[in-house]
Structures are given as structure tokens and as C-alpha cells.
Amino acid sequence: MNGAPGQLLSGSNILNKVKIKFIYISLAFLLVALTNLPARAQKIYTKNGSTSFFSKSPLEDITAINNEVMSVMNQQTGEIQFAVLIKNFRFKKRLMEQHFNENYMESDKFPKALFKGRIDDISNTNFAADGTYPVTVSGELTIHGVTNPVTVKGEIRVKNGVISANSGFNISLADYRISIPALVKNNIAKTITITVSCIYNQKM
């Protein structure tokens, strides 16, 4: 009996060491599994994407650009979202910018333009291989407090692990209840061209 306590203590130490070793092995396997998850399972995003619009009319052409677009893309599901602060659009003429925010877009009342949708053919894009992949994006575009369904063509580019997306499409101002005063109706096109370009340089 004199040796029993020591033997029990020794057995307990061995059991604890086995448990600790098992925990370390389990954590190692978990780390390897997480490291080898495919890139497509990740969400990627940017805070400095770019969007612009172009209006061509008989009297003048108007261009504005916004370089602070926020966008998130899910590489696995194809879900994609954009958020644009209207007041971040920049024009060549300061007066145009003022009229755009106050008279046309009412940006104090409707501060953001939003898009929420999905890349329909995401399975055709190989995010692990360099290339340019044509895509179709469907979803809902909200501008000036009005939401409409849209389907647009675009492309995803993969180069040296960097993923970017580009698209261009037209919208009708009337579809988003954007009214143009009669005094300048010949200065602004009824249909404008929107372009979007994002480099997704961060992961979630």
C-alpha cells in the first residue's frame, strides 16, 4: 500500500499528458483544415471601388466619378453587394455637383445608392486561375429611394491572386423618379451610362 499513492499520481500524470497531446493533435488538424479551405469559401471586399456615370446630350456631356464605393462579394455563392454615397460623386464643375445633390438626387433625403444581387454563373469563374471571366449579375438597384430589378453583364478578372470586377450598363432617370427641370432638360440625357470597377483587396 505504501507505493499506491505514487502509482496513482503517476497514472494520473500519464493520463493528463495523453489528453494534452490529443488536444494539440486536434488543434493541429483543425489548423491544417482551415488553411486548406478553398479560396471560393471566402468573402472579399473593398472600400474604394469606383463608379461613374456619363450623360450625353445635344448641349453638353456630363461625367461624374465616385472612388469610395463599398462592395462585398461571396466567391462561393456569388452574392454581391454595393453601397455608394451620393455626395461622394465629383464633377468638373462645382455648380453641377451642387445641382446634382440638391435638385436631382436629393442626397440629404436619399444619401445612398445600393445594389444587392447575385452573380448568376459564379461556377464558371475559377478564382484560383488567372483569367477574365464573363458574368451576368441579377439583383435589385436602389437609387433616389426607388428599387428596380436589374440584370447586367460584367466580367471578373483574376491576376496574380488579385480579383477585380467590372461592369457597364444604362439606366433611365424616369425609372428612379429623378426629375430634370425644364430649364436644363436639353443638358441632361434621359438615359445615363453607369460603369463600376472594383478591386477586392481585402478578405472577411
URJO-V571741 format. One record per pair of residues at least 12 apart in sequence whose C-alpha atoms are under 10 Angstrom apart, sorted by sequence separation. I is the first residue (numbers start at 0). J is the second residue. D is the distance in Angstrom with one decimal. If there is no record, write none. Layout:
I/J/D ; I/J/D
//
This chain:
51/63/5.5 ; 52/64/6.7 ; 69/81/5.7 ; 70/82/6.4 ; 88/100/9.1 ; 120/132/9.9 ; 121/133/9.6 ; 122/134/9.9 ; 137/149/5.8 ; 138/150/6.6 ; 153/165/5.6 ; 154/166/6.6 ; 177/189/9.5 ; 50/63/8.6 ; 51/64/4.2 ; 52/65/9.1 ; 68/81/7.0 ; 69/82/5.2 ; 70/83/8.9 ; 86/99/9.0 ; 87/100/9.9 ; 120/133/8.9 ; 121/134/7.3 ; 136/149/8.2 ; 137/150/4.3 ; 138/151/9.0 ; 152/165/9.0 ; 153/166/4.2 ; 154/167/9.8 ; 50/64/5.9 ; 51/65/6.1 ; 68/82/6.1 ; 69/83/6.6 ; 85/99/9.2 ; 86/100/6.7 ; 120/134/6.2 ; 121/135/8.7 ; 136/150/5.6 ; 137/151/6.6 ; 152/166/6.3 ; 153/167/7.0 ; 49/64/7.2 ; 50/65/5.3 ; 51/66/8.5 ; 67/82/9.1 ; 68/83/5.1 ; 69/84/9.1 ; 85/100/7.4 ; 86/101/10.0 ; 119/134/7.3 ; 120/135/6.6 ; 121/136/9.3 ; 135/150/7.0 ; 136/151/5.4 ; 137/152/9.0 ; 151/166/7.5 ; 152/167/7.3 ; 153/168/9.0 ; 172/187/9.9 ; 174/189/10.0 ; 49/65/5.6 ; 50/66/6.6 ; 67/83/7.2 ; 68/84/7.5 ; 118/134/6.6 ; 119/135/5.7 ; 120/136/8.2 ; 135/151/5.8 ; 136/152/6.3 ; 151/167/7.6 ; 152/168/7.7 ; 172/188/8.5 ; 173/189/7.4 ; 174/190/9.7 ; 48/65/8.2 ; 49/66/4.3 ; 50/67/8.3 ; 66/83/9.3 ; 67/84/7.8 ; 68/85/10.0 ; 118/135/5.9 ; 119/136/5.8 ; 134/151/8.6 ; 135/152/4.7 ; 136/153/7.3 ; 151/168/6.5 ; 171/188/8.9 ; 172/189/5.8 ; 173/190/8.5 ; 47/65/8.9 ; 48/66/5.7 ; 49/67/6.4 ; 50/68/7.0 ; 65/83/8.0 ; 86/104/9.4 ; 117/135/8.5 ; 118/136/4.4 ; 119/137/6.8 ; 134/152/6.0 ; 135/153/6.1 ; 136/154/9.6 ; 150/168/9.2 ; 151/169/9.1 ; 171/189/6.0 ; 172/190/6.1 ; 47/66/5.6 ; 48/67/5.7 ; 49/68/5.7 ; 65/84/8.3 ; 68/87/9.0 ; 85/104/7.8 ; 86/105/9.8 ; 117/136/5.7 ; 118/137/6.6 ; 119/138/9.7 ; 133/152/7.5 ; 134/153/5.3 ; 135/154/8.0 ; 149/168/9.7 ; 170/189/8.7 ; 171/190/4.4 ; 172/191/7.5 ; 46/66/8.8 ; 47/67/4.3 ; 48/68/4.5 ; 49/69/8.8 ; 65/85/8.3 ; 67/87/7.0 ; 85/105/9.1 ; 86/106/6.6 ; 116/136/6.9 ; 117/137/5.6 ; 118/138/8.8 ; 133/153/5.9 ; 134/154/5.3 ; 170/190/5.6 ; 171/191/6.6 ; 46/67/6.1 ; 47/68/5.2 ; 48/69/6.2 ; 49/70/10.0 ; 65/86/8.8 ; 66/87/7.7 ; 67/88/8.9 ; 85/106/6.1 ; 86/107/8.6 ; 115/136/9.8 ; 116/137/5.5 ; 117/138/6.2 ; 132/153/8.6 ; 133/154/4.3 ; 134/155/7.0 ; 149/170/9.3 ; 169/190/6.5 ; 170/191/5.7 ; 171/192/9.1 ; 45/67/9.0 ; 46/68/5.8 ; 47/69/6.3 ; 48/70/7.2 ; 65/87/5.6 ; 66/88/7.9 ; 84/106/8.5 ; 85/107/9.1 ; 115/137/8.5 ; 116/138/3.7 ; 117/139/9.6 ; 132/154/5.4 ; 133/155/6.5 ; 169/191/5.6 ; 170/192/6.6 ; 45/68/7.6 ; 46/69/4.3 ; 47/70/8.5 ; 64/87/8.1 ; 65/88/4.5 ; 66/89/9.0 ; 87/110/9.8 ; 114/137/9.6 ; 115/138/5.6 ; 116/139/6.2 ; 131/154/6.6 ; 132/155/5.1 ; 133/156/8.8 ; 168/191/8.5 ; 169/192/4.4 ; 170/193/7.5 ; 45/69/5.6 ; 46/70/6.7 ; 63/87/9.6 ; 64/88/5.2 ; 65/89/6.3 ; 85/109/8.1 ; 86/110/7.2 ; 87/111/9.9 ; 114/138/7.0 ; 115/139/5.6 ; 116/140/8.6 ; 131/155/5.8 ; 132/156/6.2 ; 168/192/5.7 ; 169/193/5.9 ; 44/69/7.4 ; 45/70/5.5 ; 46/71/9.0 ; 63/88/5.9 ; 64/89/5.4 ; 65/90/9.4 ; 84/109/9.2 ; 85/110/5.7 ; 86/111/8.5 ; 114/139/5.7 ; 115/140/6.8 ; 130/155/8.3 ; 131/156/4.5 ; 132/157/8.3 ; 167/192/7.1 ; 168/193/5.4 ; 169/194/8.7 ; 44/70/5.5 ; 45/71/6.7 ; 62/88/9.6 ; 63/89/5.3 ; 64/90/7.0 ; 84/110/5.9 ; 85/111/5.6 ; 113/139/8.1 ; 114/140/4.5 ; 115/141/8.8 ; 130/156/5.8 ; 131/157/6.5 ; 167/193/5.6 ; 168/194/6.6 ; 43/70/8.5 ; 44/71/4.3 ; 45/72/9.1 ; 62/89/8.6 ; 63/90/4.8 ; 64/91/9.7 ; 83/110/8.4 ; 84/111/4.7 ; 85/112/6.8 ; 113/140/5.8 ; 114/141/6.2 ; 129/156/7.4 ; 130/157/5.3 ; 131/158/8.7 ; 147/174/7.8 ; 166/193/8.3 ; 167/194/4.2 ; 168/195/8.9 ; 43/71/5.8 ; 44/72/6.1 ; 62/90/6.5 ; 63/91/7.6 ; 83/111/5.4 ; 84/112/6.6 ; 112/140/7.5 ; 113/141/5.0 ; 114/142/8.9 ; 128/156/9.6 ; 129/157/4.7 ; 130/158/6.7 ; 146/174/9.0 ; 147/175/8.0 ; 166/194/5.7 ; 167/195/6.3 ; 42/71/6.9 ; 43/72/5.4 ; 44/73/8.8 ; 61/90/8.0 ; 62/91/7.7 ; 63/92/9.7 ; 82/111/6.7 ; 83/112/5.1 ; 84/113/9.0 ; 112/141/5.5 ; 113/142/6.8 ; 126/155/9.0 ; 128/157/6.7 ; 129/158/4.8 ; 130/159/9.7 ; 143/172/9.8 ; 145/174/8.0 ; 146/175/7.5 ; 165/194/7.5 ; 166/195/5.2 ; 167/196/8.9 ; 42/72/5.6 ; 43/73/6.5 ; 61/91/8.5 ; 62/92/10.0 ; 82/112/6.0 ; 83/113/6.4 ; 111/141/8.3 ; 112/142/4.8 ; 113/143/9.8 ; 124/154/9.6 ; 125/155/9.6 ; 126/156/8.6 ; 127/157/7.8 ; 128/158/7.7 ; 129/159/6.6 ; 134/164/9.5 ; 136/166/9.3 ; 142/172/9.5 ; 145/175/5.4 ; 165/195/5.5 ; 166/196/6.7 ; 41/72/8.7 ; 42/73/4.5 ; 43/74/7.5 ; 61/92/9.6 ; 81/112/8.1 ; 82/113/4.7 ; 83/114/8.9 ; 111/142/7.3 ; 112/143/7.1 ; 113/144/9.6 ; 119/150/9.7 ; 124/155/7.6 ; 125/156/9.7 ; 126/157/6.4 ; 127/158/9.2 ; 128/159/8.3 ; 129/160/7.5 ; 131/162/9.9 ; 133/164/9.8 ; 134/165/9.7 ; 135/166/9.5 ; 143/174/10.0 ; 144/175/7.6 ; 145/176/7.3 ; 164/195/7.9 ; 165/196/4.5 ; 166/197/9.4 ; 41/73/6.4 ; 42/74/6.1 ; 63/95/9.5 ; 81/113/5.6 ; 82/114/6.7 ; 109/141/9.9 ; 110/142/9.2 ; 111/143/7.9 ; 112/144/8.2 ; 114/146/9.1 ; 116/148/9.3 ; 118/150/9.7 ; 124/156/9.0 ; 125/157/8.3 ; 126/158/9.2 ; 127/159/9.1 ; 128/160/7.9 ; 129/161/8.9 ; 130/162/9.9 ; 131/163/9.5 ; 132/164/9.4 ; 133/165/9.7 ; 134/166/9.3 ; 142/174/9.4 ; 143/175/6.2 ; 144/176/8.7 ; 145/177/9.6 ; 164/196/5.8 ; 165/197/6.6 ; 40/73/7.5 ; 41/74/6.1 ; 42/75/8.1 ; 48/81/9.2 ; 50/83/8.4 ; 62/95/10.0 ; 63/96/8.5 ; 80/113/7.5 ; 81/114/5.0 ; 82/115/8.9 ; 109/142/7.8 ; 110/143/8.1 ; 111/144/8.6 ; 112/145/9.4 ; 113/146/8.9 ; 114/147/9.8 ; 115/148/9.8 ; 116/149/9.0 ; 117/150/9.7 ; 118/151/9.7 ; 124/157/9.1 ; 127/160/7.1 ; 129/162/9.2 ; 131/164/9.5 ; 133/166/9.9 ; 142/175/6.2 ; 143/176/7.2 ; 144/177/10.0 ; 163/196/7.3 ; 164/197/5.3 ; 165/198/9.0 ; 39/73/7.6 ; 40/74/6.2 ; 41/75/7.1 ; 42/76/9.5 ; 48/82/9.8 ; 49/83/9.4 ; 61/95/8.8 ; 80/114/5.5 ; 81/115/6.6 ; 109/143/5.5 ; 110/144/9.1 ; 112/146/9.6 ; 114/148/9.6 ; 116/150/9.2 ; 118/152/9.7 ; 121/155/9.7 ; 126/160/7.8 ; 127/161/9.8 ; 141/175/8.1 ; 142/176/8.9 ; 143/177/7.1 ; 163/197/5.5 ; 164/198/6.6 ; 39/74/4.6 ; 40/75/5.1 ; 41/76/9.8 ; 42/77/9.7 ; 44/79/9.5 ; 46/81/9.8 ; 48/83/9.4 ; 79/114/8.1 ; 80/115/4.5 ; 81/116/9.1 ; 108/143/8.4 ; 109/144/6.0 ; 114/149/9.3 ; 118/153/9.4 ; 126/161/9.0 ; 127/162/9.8 ; 140/175/9.7 ; 142/177/9.0 ; 162/197/8.6 ; 163/198/4.2 ; 164/199/8.1 ; 38/74/7.6 ; 39/75/4.8 ; 40/76/8.4 ; 42/78/9.3 ; 43/79/9.7 ; 44/80/9.4 ; 45/81/9.6 ; 46/82/9.4 ; 52/88/9.3 ; 63/99/9.9 ; 79/115/6.2 ; 80/116/6.4 ; 108/144/8.6 ; 109/145/9.6 ; 126/162/7.6 ; 162/198/6.0 ; 163/199/5.8 ; 37/74/9.9 ; 38/75/8.5 ; 39/76/8.5 ; 42/79/9.5 ; 44/81/9.8 ; 51/88/7.9 ; 78/115/7.8 ; 79/116/5.5 ; 80/117/8.2 ; 106/143/7.8 ; 161/198/7.5 ; 162/199/5.6 ; 163/200/8.5 ; 37/75/9.3 ; 39/77/9.5 ; 50/88/8.7 ; 51/89/9.2 ; 78/116/5.9 ; 79/117/5.5 ; 104/142/8.4 ; 105/143/7.4 ; 161/199/7.2 ; 162/200/7.4 ; 77/116/8.4 ; 78/117/4.2 ; 79/118/7.0 ; 104/143/6.0 ; 105/144/9.8 ; 161/200/6.9 ; 162/201/9.9 ; 77/117/5.2 ; 78/118/6.3 ; 103/143/8.9 ; 104/144/9.5 ; 160/200/9.7 ; 161/201/9.7 ; 76/117/7.8 ; 77/118/4.7 ; 78/119/8.9 ; 153/194/9.9 ; 155/196/9.9 ; 157/198/10.0 ; 76/118/8.1 ; 77/119/7.0 ; 153/195/9.2 ; 154/196/9.8 ; 155/197/9.6 ; 156/198/9.3 ; 70/113/9.8 ; 76/119/9.2 ; 77/120/7.9 ; 78/121/9.1 ; 153/196/9.8 ; 155/198/9.8 ; 68/112/9.9 ; 69/113/9.8 ; 70/114/9.2 ; 71/115/9.7 ; 72/116/9.9 ; 73/117/9.0 ; 74/118/9.4 ; 76/120/9.8 ; 77/121/5.4 ; 70/115/9.8 ; 72/117/8.9 ; 73/118/9.4 ; 76/121/7.3 ; 77/122/8.4 ; 72/118/9.1 ; 75/121/7.6 ; 76/122/8.7 ; 74/121/7.6 ; 75/122/8.2 ; 77/124/9.8 ; 73/121/9.6 ; 74/122/9.2 ; 74/124/8.9 ; 74/125/9.5 ; 75/126/9.9 ; 74/126/7.8 ; 79/136/8.6 ; 85/142/9.3 ; 78/136/9.3 ; 79/137/9.5 ; 80/138/9.2 ; 85/143/9.4 ; 77/136/8.9 ; 78/137/9.7 ; 79/138/8.9 ; 80/139/9.7 ; 81/140/9.2 ; 82/141/9.7 ; 83/142/9.7 ; 78/138/9.5 ; 80/140/9.9 ; 103/172/9.7 ; 104/175/9.7 ; 104/176/9.4 ; 105/177/9.2 ; 103/176/9.4 ; 104/177/6.7 ; 103/177/5.9 ; 104/178/8.7 ; 102/177/9.2 ; 103/178/6.3 ; 102/178/8.4 ; 103/179/6.6 ; 102/179/8.2 ; 103/180/8.7 ; 102/180/8.5 ; 99/179/10.0 ; 39/121/10.0 ; 39/122/9.9 ; 39/124/9.7 ; 39/125/8.5 ; 38/125/9.8 ; 39/126/6.8 ; 38/126/7.2 ; 39/127/8.4 ; 37/126/9.6 ; 38/127/7.4 ; 37/127/8.9 ; 72/164/9.8 ; 81/195/9.8 ; 48/163/9.6 ; 50/165/9.6 ; 52/167/9.5 ; 48/164/9.5 ; 49/165/9.5 ; 50/166/9.5 ; 51/167/9.5 ; 52/168/9.6 ; 53/169/9.5 ; 81/197/9.9 ; 50/167/9.5 ; 52/169/9.1 ; 44/162/9.9 ; 45/163/9.9 ; 52/170/9.9 ; 43/162/8.8 ; 38/160/10.0 ; 58/183/9.6 ; 61/186/8.5 ; 58/184/9.9 ; 59/185/8.5 ; 60/186/7.8 ; 61/187/7.6 ; 71/197/9.8 ; 58/185/6.5 ; 59/186/5.8 ; 60/187/7.9 ; 61/188/9.1 ; 68/195/9.0 ; 70/197/7.7 ; 72/199/8.2 ; 56/184/9.2 ; 57/185/6.7 ; 58/186/5.4 ; 59/187/7.7 ; 60/188/8.7 ; 68/196/9.1 ; 69/197/8.7 ; 70/198/9.4 ; 71/199/8.0 ; 56/185/6.5 ; 57/186/7.0 ; 58/187/8.3 ; 59/188/9.4 ; 62/191/9.8 ; 64/193/9.8 ; 66/195/9.9 ; 68/197/8.0 ; 70/199/8.1 ; 73/202/10.0 ; 55/185/9.9 ; 56/186/5.7 ; 57/187/8.7 ; 58/188/9.9 ; 61/191/9.7 ; 62/192/9.6 ; 63/193/9.8 ; 64/194/9.4 ; 65/195/9.6 ; 66/196/9.4 ; 69/199/9.8 ; 71/201/9.5 ; 72/202/9.6 ; 73/203/9.6 ; 55/186/8.2 ; 56/187/5.7 ; 57/188/8.6 ; 62/193/10.0 ; 64/195/9.9 ; 66/197/9.5 ; 71/202/9.3 ; 72/203/9.8 ; 54/186/8.7 ; 55/187/6.9 ; 56/188/5.2 ; 71/203/9.1 ; 54/187/6.1 ; 55/188/5.7 ; 56/189/8.7 ; 53/187/9.7 ; 54/188/5.3 ; 55/189/9.1 ; 56/190/9.8 ; 53/188/8.9 ; 54/189/8.2 ; 55/190/8.6 ; 56/191/9.9 ; 54/190/7.3 ; 55/191/7.5 ; 53/190/9.2 ; 54/191/5.0 ; 55/192/8.9 ; 53/191/5.7 ; 54/192/6.7 ; 52/191/6.5 ; 53/192/5.2 ; 54/193/9.3 ; 52/192/5.4 ; 53/193/6.6 ; 51/192/8.2 ; 52/193/4.4 ; 53/194/8.6 ; 51/193/5.7 ; 52/194/6.4 ; 50/193/7.1 ; 51/194/5.4 ; 52/195/9.1 ; 50/194/5.5 ; 51/195/6.8 ; 49/194/8.2 ; 50/195/4.4 ; 51/196/9.0 ; 49/195/5.8 ; 50/196/6.3 ; 48/195/7.7 ; 49/196/5.2 ; 50/197/8.4 ; 48/196/6.0 ; 49/197/6.1 ; 47/196/9.7 ; 48/197/4.3 ; 49/198/8.9 ; 47/197/7.5 ; 48/198/6.5 ; 46/197/9.0 ; 47/198/8.1 ; 48/199/8.2 ; 45/197/7.1 ; 46/198/9.3 ; 47/199/9.0 ; 44/197/8.8 ; 45/198/6.6 ; 46/199/8.6 ; 47/200/9.5 ; 44/198/8.1 ; 45/199/5.0 ; 46/200/9.0 ; 43/198/9.6 ; 44/199/5.0 ; 45/200/6.0 ; 46/201/8.9 ; 43/199/5.8 ; 44/200/6.6 ; 45/201/6.2 ; 42/199/9.5 ; 43/200/7.2 ; 44/201/5.4 ; 45/202/8.7 ; 43/201/5.6 ; 44/202/6.2 ; 42/201/8.6 ; 43/202/4.3 ; 44/203/7.3 ; 42/202/5.8 ; 43/203/5.9 ; 41/202/6.9 ; 42/203/5.3 ; 41/203/6.8 ; 38/202/10.0
//
